Amino acid sequence: MAVKRQKNAPSAKRSPAKNSKARNFDAALAAFALLAMERVRNAKDPFATGVKVAEQIRKIAEQVEYEVRAESMALTEAGYLSSDAVGVGVGVF
């Protein structure tokens, strides 16, 4: 028995595709997580190695966070701190 195709069949809505940079970044993070877990699994002392790996990951995450904050403050002049006052400015776009 054959099924007739409808002319106005509802099509599945596709979510907007991620750009290639976002996909590459996600793939790199997944590969990094796999690499870190393999290193912990294959270590003589998995706990100590896991703690060291987690500490290194935190340091990298803090560096990224500080760089993002510094860049956003520089772009918008969003704030500054002196010895006697805290100031907030308005950025120009």
MODELLER restraints for C-alpha pairs under 7 A, 6 or more apart:
rsr = mdl.restraints
at = mdl.atoms
rsr.add(forms.Gaussian(group=physical.xy_distance, feature=features.Distance(at['CA:40:A'], at['CA:46:A']), mean=5.06, stdev=0.5))
rsr.add(forms.Gaussian(group=physical.xy_distance, feature=features.Distance(at['CA:40:A'], at['CA:49:A']), mean=5.79, stdev=0.5))
rsr.add(forms.Gaussian(group=physical.xy_distance, feature=features.Distance(at['CA:40:A'], at['CA:50:A']), mean=5.57, stdev=0.5))
rsr.add(forms.Gaussian(group=physical.xy_distance, feature=features.Distance(at['CA:43:A'], at['CA:49:A']), mean=6.67, stdev=0.5))
rsr.add(forms.Gaussian(group=physical.xy_distance, feature=features.Distance(at['CA:73:A'], at['CA:79:A']), mean=6.29, stdev=0.5))
rsr.add(forms.Gaussian(group=physical.xy_distance, feature=features.Distance(at['CA:75:A'], at['CA:91:A']), mean=6.98, stdev=0.5))
rsr.add(forms.Gaussian(group=physical.xy_distance, feature=features.Distance(at['CA:76:A'], at['CA:90:A']), mean=6.44, stdev=0.5))
rsr.add(forms.Gaussian(group=physical.xy_distance, feature=features.Distance(at['CA:76:A'], at['CA:91:A']), mean=3.94, stdev=0.5))
rsr.add(forms.Gaussian(group=physical.xy_distance, feature=features.Distance(at['CA:76:A'], at['CA:92:A']), mean=6.74, stdev=0.5))
rsr.add(forms.Gaussian(group=physical.xy_distance, feature=features.Distance(at['CA:77:A'], at['CA:89:A']), mean=5.44, stdev=0.5))
rsr.add(forms.Gaussian(group=physical.xy_distance, feature=features.Distance(at['CA:77:A'], at['CA:90:A']), mean=6.11, stdev=0.5))
rsr.add(forms.Gaussian(group=physical.xy_distance, feature=features.Distance(at['CA:77:A'], at['CA:91:A']), mean=5.32, stdev=0.5))
rsr.add(forms.Gaussian(group=physical.xy_distance, feature=features.Distance(at['CA:78:A'], at['CA:88:A']), mean=5.50, stdev=0.5))
rsr.add(forms.Gaussian(group=physical.xy_distance, feature=features.Distance(at['CA:78:A'], at['CA:89:A']), mean=5.14, stdev=0.5))
rsr.add(forms.Gaussian(group=physical.xy_distance, feature=features.Distance(at['CA:78:A'], at['CA:90:A']), mean=6.15, stdev=0.5))
rsr.add(forms.Gaussian(group=physical.xy_distance, feature=features.Distance(at['CA:78:A'], at['CA:91:A']), mean=6.69, stdev=0.5))
rsr.add(forms.Gaussian(group=physical.xy_distance, feature=features.Distance(at['CA:79:A'], at['CA:87:A']), mean=5.62, stdev=0.5))
rsr.add(forms.Gaussian(group=physical.xy_distance, feature=features.Distance(at['CA:79:A'], at['CA:88:A']), mean=4.34, stdev=0.5))
rsr.add(forms.Gaussian(group=physical.xy_distance, feature=features.Distance(at['CA:79:A'], at['CA:89:A']), mean=5.92, stdev=0.5))
rsr.add(forms.Gaussian(group=physical.xy_distance, feature=features.Distance(at['CA:80:A'], at['CA:86:A']), mean=6.10, stdev=0.5))
rsr.add(forms.Gaussian(group=physical.xy_distance, feature=features.Distance(at['CA:80:A'], at['CA:87:A']), mean=5.38, stdev=0.5))
rsr.add(forms.Gaussian(group=physical.xy_distance, feature=features.Distance(at['CA:80:A'], at['CA:88:A']), mean=6.48, stdev=0.5))
rsr.add(forms.Gaussian(group=physical.xy_distance, feature=features.Distance(at['CA:81:A'], at['CA:87:A']), mean=6.37, stdev=0.5))
